[in-house]
């Protein structure tokens, strides 16, 4: 009673799955979870009279692309099956003892599949999976050879019963299914680019028009705490002529700001936020920032000036994660030698910052609120502990 274990690679699995119809799939893929063996699982015509039966099976693994908690996740699943169309039994050997014998082999195959799954989960890199599979296949073949010898091909029912109890007990100790679970690690990161506007109010709004801005930023998070740095560049137009006082209250230079002229705006923020919402779909956090705001012109050397103010600001940050994935996890010594998946995200990023500005060196001392409103794209991630 010859047995065969065939380790199969990923491409073989996909080709097989792609060519089977719904009807033949039930015949070609006989899984342990579908119940005990019957003689109907031996459909091939006997190829030899020298052996009473042949049970052919395969042990392998396949990549899985599954949606877990709404997030595309990548992992590997150990697989095992018997192949009824390649298995046969002689008509005069269909005894209950022989069927029990094959069932124990089927149970051993399932036990090895579960053991293989644990080995795949413990591996750090899929490039090692093929060697793990070959070792698993050799272990299974050696065990089946010993079982065959001890039971005299299933005819010794005393040892057969012993193996039945032992294998069923071992099966009960191993999880039948595997689907990874993800729990967030405290550390996360994000980088973003955005477009928006600077909107002055009060006397600032009377002296300067709203301006277009481009923003760049990054942040790091720990639990619900977010620390970020960002820069915005853009321009403002003067609504009317304004003069800038020199140092030591010198008389103002005439028309330092010309009506309709564009002036460079540059803002650097360093801020802190606390995440009120941080789930698989969105993040929402109020933020406090210290802003360095600079207004300048470079029209010509004689008229060059730069005016800088340090201002506190408050605001709100919101991100909606429209794409996420959990790649294959790997062990990381940095995170306590645990299996870690770096959950990647693409998010719609929005942020508003409100600050109070005053320009005492400008004639008329314009002052008022400045609102920075930005919308953009963020790329980031949150490390996940995988079990």
GILIN-V869168 format. One record per residue. N is the residue number from 0. RES is the residue in three letters. PSI is psi in whole degrees, 0 to 359 (* if undefined). D_LAST is the distance of its C-alpha to the last C-alpha in Angstrom with 2 decimals. Layout:
BEGIN
N_RES_PSI_D_LAST / N_RES_PSI_D_LAST
END
This chain:
BEGIN
0_UNK_86_40.15 / 1_UNK_140_38.35 / 2_UNK_153_34.61 / 3_UNK_128_32.83 / 4_UNK_124_29.28 / 5_UNK_105_28.95 / 6_UNK_129_25.94 / 7_UNK_145_25.89 / 8_UNK_177_24.75 / 9_UNK_317_23.37 / 10_UNK_321_26.87 / 11_UNK_320_28.10 / 12_UNK_316_25.46 / 13_UNK_322_26.34 / 14_UNK_316_30.06 / 15_UNK_312_29.91 / 16_UNK_325_28.06 / 17_UNK_332_30.48 / 18_UNK_349_33.60 / 19_UNK_141_32.98 / 20_UNK_174_34.43 / 21_UNK_322_33.03 / 22_UNK_313_35.48 / 23_UNK_337_34.96 / 24_UNK_324_31.20 / 25_UNK_330_31.37 / 26_UNK_319_33.65 / 27_UNK_336_31.95 / 28_UNK_90_28.35 / 29_UNK_111_28.38 / 30_UNK_154_24.92 / 31_UNK_325_24.30 / 32_UNK_348_22.97 / 33_UNK_359_26.45 / 34_UNK_176_28.10 / 35_UNK_157_30.29 / 36_UNK_149_32.47 / 37_UNK_169_36.04 / 38_UNK_344_38.92 / 39_UNK_348_38.52 / 40_UNK_3_35.55 / 41_UNK_93_38.12 / 42_UNK_349_40.06 / 43_UNK_143_41.49 / 44_UNK_138_45.11 / 45_UNK_131_45.55 / 46_UNK_345_46.01 / 47_UNK_144_47.62 / 48_UNK_352_49.62 / 49_UNK_339_48.65 / 50_UNK_141_45.19 / 51_UNK_336_44.57 / 52_UNK_165_41.17 / 53_UNK_127_38.34 / 54_UNK_116_34.72 / 55_UNK_137_32.97 / 56_UNK_166_29.22 / 57_UNK_144_26.67 / 58_UNK_134_23.27 / 59_UNK_199_21.31 / 60_UNK_160_18.47 / 61_UNK_147_18.59 / 62_UNK_142_17.10 / 63_UNK_132_15.82 / 64_UNK_102_16.71 / 65_UNK_150_15.47 / 66_UNK_113_15.99 / 67_UNK_120_13.15 / 68_UNK_37_14.67 / 69_UNK_9_17.60 / 70_UNK_131_15.98 / 71_UNK_125_16.32 / 72_UNK_145_13.12 / 73_UNK_126_13.35 / 74_UNK_181_11.52 / 75_UNK_143_13.18 / 76_UNK_128_13.88 / 77_UNK_140_15.92 / 78_UNK_148_19.18 / 79_UNK_144_22.13 / 80_UNK_155_25.45 / 81_UNK_160_29.05 / 82_UNK_95_31.87 / 83_UNK_324_34.69 / 84_UNK_348_37.10 / 85_UNK_8_36.99 / 86_UNK_144_37.14 / 87_UNK_162_40.47 / 88_UNK_139_42.34 / 89_UNK_145_46.10 / 90_UNK_325_47.80 / 91_UNK_10_49.35 / 92_UNK_14_46.10 / 93_UNK_75_44.14 / 94_UNK_156_43.87 / 95_UNK_323_41.35 / 96_UNK_320_40.61 / 97_UNK_322_39.77 / 98_UNK_322_37.43 / 99_UNK_320_35.68 / 100_UNK_311_35.45 / 101_UNK_328_33.80 / 102_UNK_322_31.38 / 103_UNK_320_30.22 / 104_UNK_317_29.75 / 105_UNK_320_27.73 / 106_UNK_320_25.58 / 107_UNK_320_25.15 / 108_UNK_315_24.12 / 109_UNK_321_21.41 / 110_UNK_319_20.24 / 111_UNK_326_20.17 / 112_UNK_316_18.21 / 113_UNK_323_15.37 / 114_UNK_320_15.77 / 115_UNK_321_15.86 / 116_UNK_317_12.56 / 117_UNK_322_10.97 / 118_UNK_321_13.25 / 119_UNK_320_12.36 / 120_UNK_330_8.64 / 121_UNK_347_10.22 / 122_UNK_150_12.91 / 123_UNK_340_13.55 / 124_UNK_133_15.93 / 125_UNK_341_16.85 / 126_UNK_343_20.36 / 127_UNK_355_19.52 / 128_UNK_324_18.40 / 129_UNK_318_22.03 / 130_UNK_323_22.76 / 131_UNK_319_19.74 / 132_UNK_316_21.09 / 133_UNK_320_24.58 / 134_UNK_321_23.63 / 135_UNK_318_21.92 / 136_UNK_316_25.06 / 137_UNK_319_27.37 / 138_UNK_318_25.70 / 139_UNK_315_26.02 / 140_UNK_321_29.63 / 141_UNK_320_30.58 / 142_UNK_319_29.31 / 143_UNK_322_31.12 / 144_UNK_319_34.24 / 145_UNK_320_34.29 / 146_UNK_318_33.84 / 147_UNK_319_36.65 / 148_UNK_317_38.90 / 149_UNK_326_38.34 / 150_UNK_2_39.04 / 151_UNK_56_41.80 / 152_UNK_34_40.17 / 153_UNK_0_39.43 / 154_UNK_338_42.94 / 155_UNK_97_42.21 / 156_UNK_338_40.79 / 157_UNK_307_40.34 / 158_UNK_330_37.76 / 159_UNK_315_36.34 / 160_UNK_323_35.62 / 161_UNK_315_34.04 / 162_UNK_321_31.62 / 163_UNK_311_30.88 / 164_UNK_318_29.88 / 165_UNK_313_27.88 / 166_UNK_320_25.79 / 167_UNK_323_25.20 / 168_UNK_317_24.08 / 169_UNK_323_21.60 / 170_UNK_320_20.30 / 171_UNK_340_19.76 / 172_UNK_350_17.52 / 173_UNK_138_15.00 / 174_UNK_136_12.88 / 175_UNK_328_15.13 / 176_UNK_161_12.94 / 177_UNK_129_9.69 / 178_UNK_119_8.72 / 179_UNK_148_5.67 / 180_UNK_145_5.36 / 181_UNK_130_6.70 / 182_UNK_135_8.39 / 183_UNK_136_11.45 / 184_UNK_153_12.54 / 185_UNK_333_16.25 / 186_UNK_134_17.69 / 187_UNK_170_18.95 / 188_UNK_164_22.07 / 189_UNK_145_24.59 / 190_UNK_147_27.93 / 191_UNK_159_30.45 / 192_UNK_143_33.98 / 193_UNK_160_36.16 / 194_UNK_149_39.69 / 195_UNK_209_41.68 / 196_UNK_151_44.81 / 197_UNK_121_46.41 / 198_UNK_105_48.47 / 199_UNK_146_51.11 / 200_UNK_174_52.73 / 201_UNK_210_55.80 / 202_UNK_336_58.43 / 203_UNK_320_55.77 / 204_UNK_335_55.59 / 205_UNK_333_59.38 / 206_UNK_336_59.49 / 207_UNK_145_56.49 / 208_UNK_162_55.04 / 209_UNK_149_51.33 / 210_UNK_154_49.77 / 211_UNK_141_47.11 / 212_UNK_152_44.14 / 213_UNK_134_41.29 / 214_UNK_148_38.26 / 215_UNK_142_35.63 / 216_UNK_170_32.91 / 217_UNK_158_29.57 / 218_UNK_159_27.41 / 219_UNK_142_24.59 / 220_UNK_149_22.60 / 221_UNK_114_21.06 / 222_UNK_241_19.63 / 223_UNK_7_22.60 / 224_UNK_133_25.12 / 225_UNK_129_26.36 / 226_UNK_128_28.85 / 227_UNK_157_30.70 / 228_UNK_142_33.72 / 229_UNK_160_35.65 / 230_UNK_142_39.06 / 231_UNK_139_41.29 / 232_UNK_146_44.45 / 233_UNK_210_47.09 / 234_UNK_158_50.66 / 235_UNK_148_52.97 / 236_UNK_138_56.55 / 237_UNK_133_59.34 / 238_UNK_337_61.17 / 239_UNK_164_64.32 / 240_UNK_135_65.80 / 241_UNK_149_64.48 / 242_UNK_147_65.56 / 243_UNK_125_63.54 / 244_UNK_146_65.20 / 245_UNK_187_65.48 / 246_UNK_155_64.79 / 247_UNK_38_66.95 / 248_UNK_37_67.72 / 249_UNK_159_69.77 / 250_UNK_147_71.11 / 251_UNK_145_68.64 / 252_UNK_132_68.60 / 253_UNK_131_69.91 / 254_UNK_51_67.41 / 255_UNK_326_64.33 / 256_UNK_124_62.51 / 257_UNK_143_64.28 / 258_UNK_130_63.99 / 259_UNK_354_61.69 / 260_UNK_141_60.42 / 261_UNK_140_56.65 / 262_UNK_142_55.12 / 263_UNK_134_51.89 / 264_UNK_130_49.14 / 265_UNK_127_46.35 / 266_UNK_131_43.76 / 267_UNK_129_41.08 / 268_UNK_140_38.60 / 269_UNK_122_36.31 / 270_UNK_173_34.44 / 271_UNK_138_31.89 / 272_UNK_157_30.06 / 273_UNK_122_28.02 / 274_UNK_112_25.58 / 275_UNK_327_26.73 / 276_UNK_128_24.37 / 277_UNK_87_21.06 / 278_UNK_194_18.95 / 279_UNK_350_17.72 / 280_UNK_330_21.41 / 281_UNK_164_23.60 / 282_UNK_139_24.49 / 283_UNK_128_27.72 / 284_UNK_132_29.18 / 285_UNK_148_32.70 / 286_UNK_148_33.70 / 287_UNK_134_36.41 / 288_UNK_155_37.87 / 289_UNK_121_40.70 / 290_UNK_136_42.47 / 291_UNK_111_44.99 / 292_UNK_130_47.19 / 293_UNK_131_49.76 / 294_UNK_127_52.59 / 295_UNK_166_54.72 / 296_UNK_148_57.08 / 297_UNK_37_57.98 / 298_UNK_315_60.91 / 299_UNK_166_63.28 / 300_UNK_321_63.72 / 301_UNK_329_66.39 / 302_UNK_11_64.39 / 303_UNK_136_61.00 / 304_UNK_158_59.21 / 305_UNK_128_55.73 / 306_UNK_123_55.05 / 307_UNK_138_51.88 / 308_UNK_145_50.57 / 309_UNK_122_47.66 / 310_UNK_140_46.29 / 311_UNK_155_43.51 / 312_UNK_155_41.72 / 313_UNK_157_39.43 / 314_UNK_194_37.39 / 315_UNK_133_34.46 / 316_UNK_135_31.57 / 317_UNK_135_29.80 / 318_UNK_137_27.29 / 319_UNK_122_26.25 / 320_UNK_104_23.38 / 321_UNK_351_24.89 / 322_UNK_133_22.53 / 323_UNK_152_18.84 / 324_UNK_150_16.35 / 325_UNK_105_12.85 / 326_UNK_176_13.73 / 327_UNK_129_12.04 / 328_UNK_153_9.64 / 329_UNK_158_11.31 / 330_UNK_142_11.39 / 331_UNK_120_13.59 / 332_UNK_332_15.97 / 333_UNK_331_17.04 / 334_UNK_40_13.92 / 335_UNK_27_13.75 / 336_UNK_43_12.61 / 337_UNK_161_8.96 / 338_UNK_123_7.31 / 339_UNK_134_9.10 / 340_UNK_129_10.39 / 341_UNK_94_13.84 / 342_UNK_116_14.43 / 343_UNK_144_18.09 / 344_UNK_142_20.61 / 345_UNK_131_24.27 / 346_UNK_150_25.93 / 347_UNK_122_29.38 / 348_UNK_127_30.47 / 349_UNK_146_33.34 / 350_UNK_140_34.91 / 351_UNK_137_38.18 / 352_UNK_134_39.81 / 353_UNK_126_43.04 / 354_UNK_160_45.27 / 355_UNK_125_48.88 / 356_UNK_145_51.08 / 357_UNK_147_54.64 / 358_UNK_76_56.91 / 359_UNK_339_59.78 / 360_UNK_354_61.24 / 361_UNK_139_61.77 / 362_UNK_127_65.02 / 363_UNK_352_64.56 / 364_UNK_65_61.27 / 365_UNK_140_58.93 / 366_UNK_157_56.03 / 367_UNK_187_53.43 / 368_UNK_145_49.84 / 369_UNK_127_47.81 / 370_UNK_123_44.93 / 371_UNK_120_42.46 / 372_UNK_125_40.61 / 373_UNK_144_38.12 / 374_UNK_133_36.09 / 375_UNK_200_33.98 / 376_UNK_136_30.80 / 377_UNK_140_27.82 / 378_UNK_129_25.17 / 379_UNK_196_22.19 / 380_UNK_163_18.52 / 381_UNK_125_15.92 / 382_UNK_140_13.17 / 383_UNK_135_9.65 / 384_UNK_127_6.72 / 385_UNK_130_3.79 / 386_UNK_*_0.00
END
